[in-house]
């Protein structure tokens, strides 16, 4: 498994405080995009919804498949997770603006 770090806003807290959904937002070609990550912690993390956080952990992906209720089509998406997650630095309630992806040097 790869080790991954994600920075974003906590959009949901669950599993007795051992799970958190972190939404990462970025800009690609002038369009704002987002990815949702599920972070699984060994111990309750103490995060609250709306907190800005940087989380790292072992990256895993899983394909999710379901039937669209209106069209009957089979749809797919990727569930992204950070296992054995750790908070990097401290969680911050202030929302820090993200740099557009095309401005980040690689």
C-alpha positions in Angstrom: 0.0 0.0 0.0 1.1 3.5 -0.7 1.4 6.2 2.0 -0.8 9.2 1.2 -1.4 12.6 2.7 -4.6 14.5 2.1 -5.5 18.1 3.1 -9.1 19.2 3.3 -12.2 19.8 5.3 -13.8 17.2 7.7 -17.3 16.7 6.2 -18.4 13.8 8.4 -17.4 12.1 11.7 -18.6 8.5 12.4 -17.7 5.1 14.0 -17.5 6.4 17.5 -15.0 9.1 16.4 -12.6 6.6 14.8 -13.7 7.5 11.2 -13.8 10.8 9.4 -14.7 11.8 5.8 -12.3 14.4 4.5 -13.2 16.4 1.4 -10.2 17.6 -0.6 -10.9 20.4 -3.1 -8.7 21.6 -6.0 -8.9 23.5 -9.3 -8.2 21.9 -12.6 -8.3 24.0 -15.8 -10.4 26.6 -14.0 -13.0 24.1 -12.7 -13.3 23.3 -9.0 -13.2 19.6 -8.2 -13.3 17.6 -5.0 -12.5 14.1 -3.8 -13.8 12.4 -0.6 -11.5 10.3 1.5 -12.5 8.1 4.4 -9.8 8.2 7.2 -9.8 5.3 9.6 -8.0 5.9 12.9 -7.0 3.3 15.6 -8.2 5.6 18.4 -10.9 8.4 18.5 -9.5 11.4 16.6 -11.3 14.3 18.3 -12.0 16.0 14.9 -15.3 17.9 14.3 -17.2 18.6 11.1 -15.9 21.7 9.4 -12.3 21.4 10.7 -9.5 21.9 8.2 -7.1 19.0 8.5 -4.1 17.3 7.0 -4.3 13.5 7.4 -2.0 10.7 6.2 -2.3 7.0 6.1 -2.1 3.8 4.1 -4.0 4.4 0.8 -6.5 1.9 -0.4 -9.2 2.1 -3.2 -12.3 0.1 -3.6 -14.8 0.1 -6.6 -18.4 0.7 -5.5 -21.1 -0.4 -7.9 -24.9 0.4 -7.7 -28.0 0.7 -9.7 -29.2 4.2 -10.6 -32.8 4.4 -9.4 -34.1 6.6 -12.3 -32.3 5.1 -15.3 -31.6 1.6 -14.0 -28.0 1.9 -15.2 -25.2 0.3 -13.3 -22.9 3.1 -11.9 -19.5 2.9 -10.4 -17.3 5.1 -8.3 -14.1 4.7 -6.3 -14.1 4.7 -2.5 -10.7 6.1 -1.3 -9.5 5.4 2.2 -6.6 6.2 4.5 -6.0 3.3 6.9 -4.1 3.7 10.2 -4.6 7.4 9.7 -2.7 10.1 11.5 -3.4 13.8 11.8 -0.4 15.8 10.5 0.2 19.0 12.5 -3.0 20.2 14.1 -6.5 20.5 12.9 -7.5 24.1 12.2 -11.1 25.3 12.1 -10.2 28.1 9.6 -10.7 27.2 6.0 -7.4 27.7 4.2 -7.8 28.4 0.5 -6.4 25.7 -1.8 -3.9 26.6 -4.6 -5.1 25.7 -8.1 -3.5 22.4 -9.2 -2.1 24.1 -12.3 -0.2 26.6 -10.1 1.6 23.8 -8.0 5.1 23.1 -9.3 5.8 19.4 -9.8 
